[in-house]
Amino acid sequence: MPEAVADPIIEFTAQGLGVNRRAGELWRNLVAVDLSFYKSYISEEIRDEGRAQRGAEDILLVLETRGIDVPDEVRERITACDDPDLLRRWLARAVTAPSAAEILVEREEDI
């Protein structure tokens, strides 16, 4: 869940539990715990999905900043990709590609 959505929910819940009550204190301690060290199939999958989504957003941002039009089919292919290595190659190409479609073209170094 994006932080912009999660943060208000976390804060609203804390306020509802009471700032000076034991339940509010427990809630604040619980949400403050850094679980980035936690390794499980699901947690890794969630982190990978987040990385892939961020990679796709970065590619689209570069193209947008350069003023390059991104057709719907290209946008869909970029946002559907879950391969971090491929997304990194596409990001590098997005910096100099003459068109959005050009970043998706397979090259010998990709094989």
ZAMARGU-4260 file (C-alpha; in steps of 0.2 Angstrom, whole numbers, plus 5000, padded with zeros to 4 digits):
<rodrens>
0) 5000/5000/5000 | 5007/5017/4996 | 5013/5027/5011 | 5001/5042/5006 | 4987/5030/5009
5) 4994/5020/5024 | 5000/5034/5034 | 4983/5043/5037 | 4976/5026/5041 | 4990/5022/5054
10) 4988/5039/5062 | 4969/5038/5062 | 4970/5021/5071 | 4982/5028/5083 | 4971/5043/5087
15) 4956/5031/5089 | 4965/5020/5101 | 4970/5035/5112 | 4987/5043/5112 | 4989/5041/5131
20) 4982/5024/5133 | 4991/5007/5133 | 4982/5002/5117 | 4988/5017/5108 | 5006/5015/5114
25) 5006/4997/5108 | 4999/5002/5091 | 5013/5015/5089 | 5026/5002/5094 | 5019/4989/5082
30) 5019/5001/5067 | 5036/5008/5071 | 5044/4991/5069 | 5056/4989/5054 | 5052/4973/5046
35) 5063/4975/5031 | 5074/4961/5038 | 5060/4949/5038 | 5062/4936/5025 | 5048/4925/5018
40) 5041/4921/5001 | 5026/4933/5003 | 5037/4948/5010 | 5050/4945/4996 | 5036/4944/4983
45) 5028/4961/4989 | 5045/4969/4989 | 5049/4963/4972 | 5032/4969/4966 | 5036/4986/4973
50) 5053/4987/4965 | 5045/4982/4948 | 5032/4995/4950 | 5045/5008/4954 | 5056/5003/4939
55) 5041/5005/4927 | 5037/5022/4935 | 5055/5028/4933 | 5055/5023/4914 | 5039/5032/4911
60) 5045/5047/4921 | 5061/5048/4910 | 5051/5047/4894 | 5038/5060/4900 | 5052/5072/4905
65) 5060/5070/4888 | 5043/5074/4880 | 5041/5057/4872 | 5024/5051/4869 | 5020/5034/4876
70) 5007/5024/4867 | 4995/5014/4878 | 5002/4997/4872 | 5020/5002/4876 | 5014/5009/4893
75) 5005/4992/4897 | 5020/4982/4892 | 5031/4992/4904 | 5019/4992/4918 | 5016/4974/4916
80) 5034/4969/4917 | 5040/4961/4933 | 5058/4957/4928 | 5070/4969/4937 | 5084/4966/4925
85) 5074/4970/4910 | 5066/4985/4918 | 5084/4992/4921 | 5089/4989/4903 | 5073/4998/4897
90) 5077/5013/4909 | 5095/5015/4902 | 5087/5015/4885 | 5074/5027/4890 | 5087/5040/4892
95) 5092/5041/4874 | 5079/5032/4864 | 5071/5041/4850 | 5053/5034/4854 | 5045/5024/4868
100) 5043/5009/4857 | 5062/5009/4854 | 5066/5004/4872 | 5057/4988/4870 | 5066/4982/4855
105) 5076/4966/4859 | 5095/4967/4855 | 5109/4955/4854 | 5115/4960/4871 | 5098/4955/4879
110) 5099/4937/4873
</rodrens>
